[in-house]
Amino acid sequence: MSHDQPERAESSNETSWKSRLTDRLETQNAVESGTNSGRGFGRLLVAVYAILAIAATARGSWQLLDHGSEAPLAYSLSLLAGIIYVIATFALAIGTPPWRKVAWAAVLFEAVGVVGVGLSSLAVQGWFPDKTVWSQFGQGYGYIPLILPFVGMLWLWRTRHHGEQHTVEHGNAE
């Protein structure tokens, strides 16, 4: 019986070692296949977010400073959209597990914002007398603000690492 216990411990250590190696190889394969934000579609996604971040932040700031009293809610929301795009840009570009959580929060906030402001701008047109980033679902930006958060969520979901998948499936916090 005492001979079985060392064999079990050795077998458990070997399984743990093999599991860690497999996880590391899967993560390395994901990085090499272009699923990180430094390559392929991830790089394009970060670039689009960066362009929108600059455009929305500049436009929102200018609107508030130049004629903010005309529609303070609309222009404040436009600036908020720009700030969310800045956060999403950095979070997606950095791409570490904590920053991926920030990216998830940013793109979810962005999706709720563009749909909420889009619906509000159609229902109560007086609230949005001038086009803003999210008004009319981002019509002034070619509807990119409407499409982008859903593309971002899809990309985050498809590029999740094995550890993230395990966390989601089992509800464990890392």
Solvent accessible surface area in square Angstrom, and as a share of the most:
residue,aa,sasa,rsa
1,M,185,0.83
2,S,78,0.50
3,H,146,0.65
4,D,66,0.34
5,Q,109,0.48
6,P,80,0.50
7,E,115,0.52
8,R,162,0.59
9,A,56,0.43
10,E,121,0.54
11,S,63,0.41
12,S,68,0.44
13,N,103,0.53
14,E,85,0.38
15,T,87,0.51
16,S,46,0.30
17,W,140,0.49
18,K,107,0.46
19,S,55,0.36
20,R,149,0.54
21,L,79,0.39
22,T,69,0.40
23,D,51,0.27
24,R,180,0.66
25,L,95,0.47
26,E,77,0.34
27,T,52,0.30
28,Q,84,0.38
29,N,90,0.46
30,A,26,0.20
31,V,46,0.26
32,E,97,0.43
33,S,83,0.54
34,G,17,0.16
35,T,42,0.25
36,N,49,0.25
37,S,14,0.09
38,G,35,0.34
39,R,117,0.43
40,G,56,0.53
41,F,101,0.42
42,G,0,0.00
43,R,154,0.56
44,L,102,0.51
45,L,4,0.02
46,V,25,0.14
47,A,44,0.34
48,V,46,0.26
49,Y,0,0.00
50,A,32,0.25
51,I,122,0.62
52,L,10,0.05
53,A,5,0.04
54,I,127,0.64
55,A,38,0.29
56,A,0,0.00
57,T,41,0.24
58,A,57,0.44
59,R,66,0.24
60,G,0,0.00
61,S,36,0.23
62,W,147,0.51
63,Q,1,0.01
64,L,54,0.27
65,L,157,0.78
66,D,90,0.47
67,H,32,0.14
68,G,11,0.11
69,S,108,0.70
70,E,121,0.54
71,A,7,0.06
72,P,78,0.49
73,L,93,0.46
74,A,0,0.00
75,Y,2,0.01
76,S,50,0.32
77,L,41,0.21
78,S,1,0.00
79,L,46,0.23
80,L,63,0.31
81,A,0,0.00
82,G,0,0.00
83,I,80,0.40
84,I,18,0.09
85,Y,0,0.00
86,V,53,0.30
87,I,69,0.35
88,A,0,0.00
89,T,16,0.09
90,F,121,0.50
91,A,0,0.00
92,L,3,0.01
93,A,49,0.38
94,I,83,0.42
95,G,23,0.22
96,T,61,0.36
97,P,76,0.48
98,P,86,0.54
99,W,98,0.34
100,R,9,0.03
101,K,122,0.52
102,V,55,0.31
103,A,0,0.00
104,W,69,0.24
105,A,63,0.48
106,A,5,0.04
107,V,0,0.00
108,L,86,0.43
109,F,94,0.39
110,E,0,0.00
111,A,9,0.07
112,V,112,0.64
113,G,13,0.12
114,V,0,0.00
115,V,55,0.32
116,G,35,0.33
117,V,13,0.08
118,G,0,0.00
119,L,105,0.52
120,S,32,0.21
121,S,3,0.02
122,L,93,0.46
123,A,84,0.65
124,V,61,0.35
125,Q,120,0.53
126,G,66,0.64
127,W,128,0.45
128,F,20,0.08
129,P,86,0.54
130,D,58,0.30
131,K,96,0.41
132,T,2,0.01
133,V,0,0.00
134,W,6,0.02
135,S,5,0.03
136,Q,59,0.26
137,F,41,0.17
138,G,0,0.00
139,Q,77,0.34
140,G,39,0.38
141,Y,40,0.15
142,G,53,0.51
143,Y,94,0.36
144,I,77,0.39
145,P,0,0.00
146,L,52,0.26
147,I,98,0.50
148,L,10,0.05
149,P,0,0.00
150,F,97,0.40
151,V,44,0.26
152,G,0,0.00
153,M,31,0.14
154,L,103,0.51
155,W,22,0.08
156,L,1,0.00
157,W,116,0.41
158,R,176,0.64
159,T,9,0.05
160,R,63,0.23
161,H,42,0.19
162,H,79,0.35
163,G,33,0.32
164,E,34,0.15
165,Q,63,0.28
166,H,83,0.37
167,T,29,0.17
168,V,95,0.54
169,E,111,0.50
170,H,110,0.49
171,G,67,0.64
172,N,73,0.37
173,A,103,0.80
174,E,154,0.69
